[in-house]
């Protein structure tokens, strides 16, 4: 398949990307679904070859790659937003300097991230509850991983440029192979050598390759960009002004997302990490549905919000309702068949130990998907400070609650605390988005009531012993979504594809 690298016109993709909203969303969806399918197939083999303890450590390594990929001080997201604004305003001549400045700063942050992990590795190995025989192997693995972190951050910067241009096809030509390699590369490495070290080497090599391909795609897409990649001090301030608050969200937010597994590893065991993190990694992959829409929504909001609040409000409302209708069927199916699914996939031991936590996490995943739509609008409007302040406020309470829940109630207690946090996040973010969009028609109340009804229906499954009753409840949910969803998707497509001047707020 031949890839077209050329930008269609000087105005770029961000402003005109509404016409291809679903095309771009589908690219993002495939970029997550294909690696997920590979992960489902390969995880049981990885567990078998590595053993549960080593697999738990591999989960923590995946977390470190995911967490430090956000250690770019918000510059990747800031770059997407500012490039989208330049494209919307026709100021394409400034994009080269903007990109060159962002990439130079990200490069230094990448070195800091890699050095930080390398220095923290001995302490982290001592803190984790792992067997003595694996400590040296884990330490070497973390040092190998630290070498790849600068390239992980730089990849995020180049990806931000592609997203601003609306080139989600190019983004996913890199993202899909990297996502597949996250699972396949460790398996291939285990054909030649045993243990964690070859696994970490394979992960490092794939991350470096991802950076090289992302950079090459950007420069081929826009040849003028390579000639104008210059560092300019004057460009640092607008990047940091948005990126500073994004940094707090990118550091504190993921810290709250990943803290549960690290605390489980320290307070309980690496085996408990495996029982918790494995279902977590699968159920949270459902965020690919909301992420496919919000990733495309972000540059549209950034380019249009300055001129038409009503236009963005309409797209936001239909995006929120579409995510509600898209997420609910998948969450409901996994919730009803959590025990059977884990037993079939990873065995009865995983089902007994992890099914309860998996159900709680599924409810949280559904709630958080709605919150992602709201926070995308806030970030697109440049109000990253609202989300960052909320995360700073939550952090100490959340960590204390996690420690208490882990010690008293194990992994299910941790899952409950996580779910309550994302519920609080969703409510606050939705209220702030409505305030930003000058909406006063009770949409937040409607959303909260609908979410409570959904959670209540799912909770009823635990009290239904008959499989037929459970299946009937599931069919009821699927039927309601089948009736509700097509109209919302149709309206979202129309709203996103029409020119801003033709959109009317509601």
N, C-alpha and C positions, 0 to 999 in steps of 0.2 A: 504493500500500500504506500503510495507516494504522499508525503506530508508537505502541505503548502505552508511555507514559513513567512510568506509576505503579508504584511498588514494591508487590508483593503484600501484604506484611505488615511489621509493625514489626521483625521479626527479620531482614529483609533477605534477600539472596540468597546470602551467602557460606556460611553453614552449610548451607542447604538446596539449594545448587547442585549437589550430587551427583546428584540426580534428573535434572538437565538437563546432565550432564557432556558427553555427546556432542553435544547440541544446541549448547552453547556452543563446543565444540571445532570443530564444523562451521562455525559462524559465523567463528571465527578462521581456519580453513582457507580459506574463501571470501575472507576479507579479504586473504589473501596470494596466492591462486591467480589471482584476476581481474587484479590489477595485474601479476603475473608474465606472464600471457598478453598483456597490452597491451605490456609491455616487450619480449617476444620479437618482437612484430610491428613495433614502432616503432624499436628500436635500429638495425637496418640503415639505415633512412631517416635517422635522426639522424647516423649515421656518414657517410652520403653527403652530407648537407647541410652538416654542420659541418666535415668533414674529420677525419682520424684524430687530429691534434694537439689541435684544439679539443675533440673528443670525449673525449680523455684528460683534459683540464682539467675538462670537465663531470663526469667520473667522480670527480675529486678534490672537486668541489663537492658532489656527492651524499654523499661520505664525510664532509665537514665537517658537513653537516646531520645525518647519522646520529650522528656522534661527539658533537657539542654538544647533541644532544637528550638525551644522558645526563649533561649538565653541571648537573644539578639537585641535586647532592650527595646523590643517593640518595633524595631526598624523595618522588619519584613512587612508587617501589617501597615506601618506608616508609609512605606514605599508604595504599596498597592494603592492606598487611599490618595496620596499626593500625585502619583502618576495618573490615576483616574481623573483627578481634578484638572490636571494639565491637559489631558486629552479632551475633556469636556469643554475647556476654555480655549482650545486651539493653540496652547503654548507648548507645542511639541519640541521647540528648540531648547527648552530647559530640562527635558527629561534625561538627557545624557549626563549633565552635571549632577542632577538629583540622584541618578542611579550610581554614578561613580562615587559620590560622597557616601551614600548608604553602604555600598559594598565595602569601601575602605574601612568604615567604622565597624561594620559587622565582622570583618576579618580580625580586628583586634579583640572584639568581644569573644570570638571563637577561640582565640589563643588563651584568653582568660578562662573560658569555660573548660577547655582541655586541661590546663594547668591545675585548675581547682579540683577536678575529678582525680587527677593523678596524685595531688597532695592529700586529698581526703580518703583515698583508697585504703591505706593501712588502718585508719580509724574506723572506716565503714566495715571492713572485714572483721575487726575485733568486736564491733558492736552487734553484728548480725549473729543470730543463734545458729551457726552452722558447725558441722563436725570439724575436728582439728585437721583431718586428712585433706579437707578441701580448702583450707584457708590460703595456702600458698598458691594454689591453682586459681582461686577467686581473685587474689591480689593481682597476679599477672594478667588475668583477663580484663580487669578494670583499667590497668595501665594501657593495654592494647586499645581498649575502647576510647580512652581519653585522646588518643592520637587522631581519631576520626571525627571528633566533635567539631573542630573548626570547619570542616567540609560540610557537616550537617547544617550548620548555621548559614554558611554561604549558599547552600542549595535553597534554603528558605528565602533568602533575598532575591535570587534569580527567579524563583517561582512567583514571588510577589509581582515582578514586572510582567510576567506572562499573564497573570490573572488580571492585572489592570488593563491590559490590552484585550481582555476577553478571550484569550487563547487557552481555554481549558482543555482543548484537545491536546495541545503540546504539553501542558502540565501533566496530563495523565499518561502520555507516552513515556514519561519518566516515572511517574508515581506508581503505575501498575507493575512494571518490572521490579522496582524497589520493594514494593509491598510483597510481591511473590518471593523475592530473594530473602526477605526477613525470615521466612520459614524454610525455603528450599536450600539456601546457602548453608545453614547449619547442618542439614541432613547430608548434603554432598561432602562437606568437610569431614563428617563422621565416617565416611567411607574410607578415608585415608589415615585417620588418627582418632583416638578416643579422647574424651574429656572436653573441658570448656575452652581451652586455649585455641584449638583450631576453629571452634565455633565463633569465638570473638574475632579472630582474624578474618573469617569470611564475612562477618557483619561489617567490619571496618572497610574492607575492600569494596563492598557494594555501596557503602555511603560515599566513598571517594568517587566512585564511578558515577553516582547520581549527581554529584556536584559538577563534574566535567560535562556531562550531557546537558544539564539544565543551562549552564553558561553558554554552551555552544548553540543551543536552540535559541536563546535570547539574541545572540549576536547575528545568527542567520535570519531570524525573523525581522530584525531591524538593523540593517548594515550601518546606518548612520549612528547607531548607538555606540558601536565599538570605537568610532572616531571621536566621540564626545564624552567618553568616560573619564572625567576629571574630578579631582577632589576640590571642592570649594567650601571654605569656611562658612560662607553666608548661607549655604544649604543645610548646615548642621542644625541650626536653631529650629527651623520648621519641622525637621525630622524628629528632633529630640522633644520638641514641645508636645507632639502627639505620642511619641514613643516612650517618653518618660513615664507617663501614667500607664501605658500599655506594658511597660516593663514590670511594674508592680503587679498588674493582673497576670502577666506571663510568668512571673516568679511565684507569687503567692497563690494564684488560682490553681496552677498545676501542683503546687506543693500540697494543697488541700486534696486534690484529686489523687495524688500518689502516696500521701502520708499514711493512708490506711494500710497499704501493703508493707511499707517499711516498718510501721509499728507492730504489725502482726509478726513480721520476721524477727523483730527484737524482743517483743514481749511474749510471743508464743513460740513459733518455730518456722524454719524454712518449709517444712512439710505443710503447715497451716497456710503459708503463703500460696502454695500450689493449689490447695483446696479452695481458697478464696479467689486468687488471681485468675485461675483458669476459666471459671464461669464468668468472672468479671470481664476478662478480655473478649469473650464471645458476646455477652449481652450488650456491652457498650459499643460493639461494632454496629449495633442498630443505629447509632448516631450517624452512620453514613447517609441515612435518608435525610435527616435534617441538615447534615453538613453539605450534601449535594445542593440543596436550595440556598442555604445561607452563604456558601462560598461564592455563588453567582450573585446573590443579593447585595453583598458588600460593596463592590465597585459601582453598582447601580445607585445605591443610596448615596455613596460619596459624591457621585457626579451630579445627582438630581436634587439633593436635599436643599441646597442653597437657594433654589429658585421655586420649588413647589412642594410645600409640606403635604398638601392634599394628595398629590400623586404618590409620594412615598407612603403615606398612611394607607392608601388603598392597596398598594402592593404588599405592605407589611401585614395587613389584616388577612388578606387571602393566603399569604405565605404561612401565617400562624395556623389558620384553619386547615390548610393542606397538610402541614406537618402533623397536626392532631389526627387527621383521618388516615394518614399514611403510616404513622407509628403504631397506632392502637392495634391493628390486626396482628402485626408481627409480635408485639409485646404480649398480646393475649394468648397467641398460640404457644409461645415459649413458656409463658407462665403456667398454663394448664398442663403442659407436658414436660415440665422441668425435670421431674424424677426420671421419667422414662427416657428423655433425651440424654441426660448425663450418664445414665446406666448403659445405654446403647453406645454412646460415644467413647466414654472413658472407663466404664466399669461401675459395678455396684458400689465400691468404696467411695468413689467420687460423688455418686448420687446421694449416698447416705450423709456424707460430710458437707456437701456443697449445695444441695438443692434448696434448702431453706434460705441461705444467703442469696442464691441466684434469683429467687422470686422477689425478694426485697429489692435487690439491685435493679430488676426489670422495671419495677414501679418508678424507681429513681431515674432510670434512663428515659422513660416516657416524659417525666416532668422536666428533666433537664433539656430534652430536645426542644420543648417550647421556649425555655429560657434562652437557648441559643439564638432563636430568631430575634428576640428582644435585644440581646446584647449586640447582635450584628448591626441593628439600627443605631444603637448608641455609639458603637465604634465608627460606623460610617459617617455619623454626624460629628466625629471628633471628640465625643464625650467619653473617652476612655477613663477619665478621672472618676466618673460615677461608679463604674464597675470596680476600679482599683480601691476606692475608699470602702466600698462594701466588703471586699475581700479582706482588707486590713482589719476591719471591725470584726469579721467572723473568725479570723484565724485563731486567736488564743482560745476562744470558747470551743471551737471545733476540735482543736488538738487535745484539750482537757477531756472533752466528751469521748473522743476516740480512745484515749488511754483507759478511762473508766469502763467503757463498753467492752474493750478487748479483754481486760482483766476479769470482768464480772461475767460476761455473756459470750465471749469468744467471737468467732467470725460473724455470726448473725447479729450480735450487738453492734459490731463495727458497720455492718451493712445498714442497719436502721439509722445510725447517726449520719452516715453518708446520705441516705435518702432524705432525711429531715433537712440537711443543709441545702441540698439542691432544690428542695421545695421552697425554702425561704428565699433562695437566690431567684428562682423563677418569679415569685410574687413581686419581689422588689424590682427586678429588672423590667417586668411588664408594666408596673406602675410608672417607672421612670421613662420608658419608651412612650407610653401614652401621654405623659406630661410634655415630653419633647415634641411630639406630633400635635400638640394642642387639642387632644381628643378628650371629650367629657361626656361620653355616651354610655358608660357602664360596661365597656368591653372587658375590663379586668375582672369584674364581678362575674360576668358570664363565663369567662375562661376558668376561674377558680371553681365555680359550681360544677362545670362540666368535668373538670379534673377530679374533683371529689367523687362525683358519680362513677367515673371510670375506676378509680381506686377501690371504691366500695364493691363494685361488681367483681373485680379481680380478687378481692379479699374473700368473697363468698366461695370461691373455688376451694379454699382450705376446709370449708365446712360441708362440702358436697362429697359424700362417699361414693355415690353412684357415678360411674363413668358416663352414663347416658345423660345425667343432669349436667355434668361438666361440659360434655360435648354440645348440649343444647344451649347453654349459656354462651359458649364460644360462637356458635352459629348465629345467635342473636347479635353479638357484637360485630361479627363480620358483615351481617346483613345491613345493620345500621350504617357502618362505614361505607359499604357498597352503594348505598343510596345517597349519602351525604357527600362523599369525596369527589365524584366526577364533576359536579357543578362548581366546587371550589377550585379545582385544578383548571377548569375551563376559564373561570373568571380571572385566576392568577395569570394565565397565559395571555389573555386579552389585555390585562392591566400592564403587564411587563413589556408587551410588544408595541403598545400604542405610544405615540409621541407624548411627551409630558404635557403639552398644551391641551391635549384631548382628554386628559385624565381629570376626573372630578373626585375630590375627597368625599368621604362619607361621614 
